Amino acid sequence: WISTMDFSSLECTNGWGETEQALRGEYVNIVFVMPDGQRHRHTFVMGHTVEWVKSIIDKQYDIPFSELSLFLNDTLMPDPLSLNDFHAIDAKRDNVIKVKVDEDAEDADS
């Protein structure tokens, strides 16, 4: 079972229209595999940063941003990069990204 949410239009709503959309890039489906095994599909644009994607996970699934790590094909996705920086991400298919929680950060909060 996969839940689906579309966050492709949330980042900027300043009226730039087609020019803004061209700069942000193509729409892309990301399927997050959560630590508990659940899968959630979200739609983003290729210009979104990993940091912004992590902020959505923080807000939607109540996993603290500071404890999150995202992995594409077992490769860590650093915050400052955008989805466009990962050549394995393909706008024509679902892209699976694993969400991992830093257990050390959880232990420090206890």
C-alpha positions as CSV (number, residue, x, y, z in Angstrom):
1,W,0.0,0.0,0.0
2,I,1.3,3.4,-0.9
3,S,-0.2,6.8,0.2
4,T,0.2,9.6,-2.3
5,M,0.7,13.4,-1.8
6,D,1.6,16.1,-4.2
7,F,4.0,18.8,-3.0
8,S,5.2,20.0,-6.4
9,S,3.5,23.4,-6.1
10,L,4.1,24.3,-2.4
11,E,7.6,25.8,-2.5
12,C,6.9,29.0,-4.4
13,T,3.6,30.6,-5.3
14,N,4.9,34.0,-6.3
15,G,3.2,34.2,-9.7
16,W,6.2,33.6,-12.0
17,G,4.2,31.0,-13.9
18,E,5.9,29.2,-16.8
19,T,9.3,30.8,-16.2
20,E,9.4,29.6,-12.6
21,Q,8.2,26.1,-13.6
22,A,10.9,25.9,-16.2
23,L,13.6,26.8,-13.6
24,R,12.2,24.3,-11.1
25,G,12.3,21.4,-13.6
26,E,10.2,18.4,-14.3
27,Y,7.8,16.8,-11.9
28,V,9.1,13.6,-10.3
29,N,7.5,10.9,-8.2
30,I,9.3,9.8,-5.1
31,V,8.3,6.7,-3.2
32,F,9.7,7.0,0.4
33,V,10.3,3.7,2.2
34,M,9.9,4.7,5.8
35,P,11.8,3.1,8.7
36,D,8.7,1.0,9.5
37,G,8.5,-0.3,5.9
38,Q,5.5,1.8,4.9
39,R,5.7,3.4,1.5
40,H,4.5,6.9,0.6
41,R,4.5,8.5,-2.8
42,H,5.0,12.2,-3.2
43,T,5.3,14.4,-6.3
44,F,8.1,17.0,-6.2
45,V,10.0,18.9,-8.9
46,M,13.6,18.2,-9.8
47,G,14.7,21.6,-8.5
48,H,13.6,20.8,-4.9
49,T,16.6,20.4,-2.6
50,V,17.1,17.3,-0.4
51,E,16.8,19.7,2.6
52,W,13.3,20.7,1.4
53,V,12.3,17.1,0.8
54,K,13.4,16.2,4.4
55,S,11.4,19.2,5.8
56,I,8.3,17.7,4.1
57,I,9.0,14.3,5.8
58,D,9.5,16.1,9.1
59,K,6.1,17.9,8.8
60,Q,4.1,15.0,7.3
61,Y,5.4,12.1,9.4
62,D,6.6,13.8,12.6
63,I,10.2,12.6,12.2
64,P,12.6,15.3,13.3
65,F,14.6,16.8,10.5
66,S,17.9,16.5,12.4
67,E,17.4,12.7,12.7
68,L,16.6,12.1,9.0
69,S,18.8,10.7,6.3
70,L,17.7,9.9,2.8
71,F,19.3,7.2,0.6
72,L,19.0,6.6,-3.1
73,N,20.4,3.3,-4.2
74,D,22.2,3.0,-0.8
75,T,23.9,6.4,-1.4
76,L,23.4,9.2,1.2
77,M,21.6,12.3,-0.3
78,P,23.3,15.4,1.1
79,D,21.1,18.3,2.1
80,P,22.4,21.1,-0.2
81,L,21.9,19.1,-3.4
82,S,18.7,19.1,-5.4
83,L,16.9,16.1,-6.8
84,N,18.3,17.1,-10.2
85,D,21.8,16.4,-9.0
86,F,21.1,12.7,-8.7
87,H,21.3,11.2,-12.2
88,A,19.6,8.0,-11.0
89,I,16.3,10.0,-10.4
90,D,14.1,9.7,-13.5
91,A,11.1,11.9,-14.0
92,K,9.4,9.1,-16.0
93,R,9.1,6.6,-13.2
94,D,8.7,6.2,-9.5
95,N,12.0,6.7,-7.7
96,V,12.5,4.8,-4.4
97,I,14.2,6.7,-1.6
98,K,14.9,5.1,1.8
99,V,14.2,7.2,4.9
100,K,16.5,6.3,7.8
101,V,16.4,7.7,11.3
102,D,19.7,8.4,13.1
103,E,19.4,6.2,16.2
104,D,22.2,8.2,18.0
105,A,20.1,11.4,17.7
106,E,17.1,9.6,19.1
107,D,19.1,8.3,22.1
108,A,20.5,11.7,22.8
109,D,16.9,13.1,23.1
110,S,15.9,10.4,25.6
